[in-house]
């Protein structure tokens, strides 16, 4: 039972970390898109 609990906690931590990573990538892509959009407007 102890090893199952440890495994469950480890899996939950990976999910939380993965969500934060995906969120960060999304924000980075959004910023890149805004930069490209601004550059296109200046031309």
VENLIN-V775484 format. One record per helix or strand. SS is the DSSP state (~ for helix, > for strand). FROM is the first residue (numbers start at 1). TO is the last residue. If there is no record, write none. Layout:
# VENLIN-V775484
{{SS & FROM & TO} {SS & FROM & TO}}
This chain:
# VENLIN-V775484
{{~ & 2 & 42}}
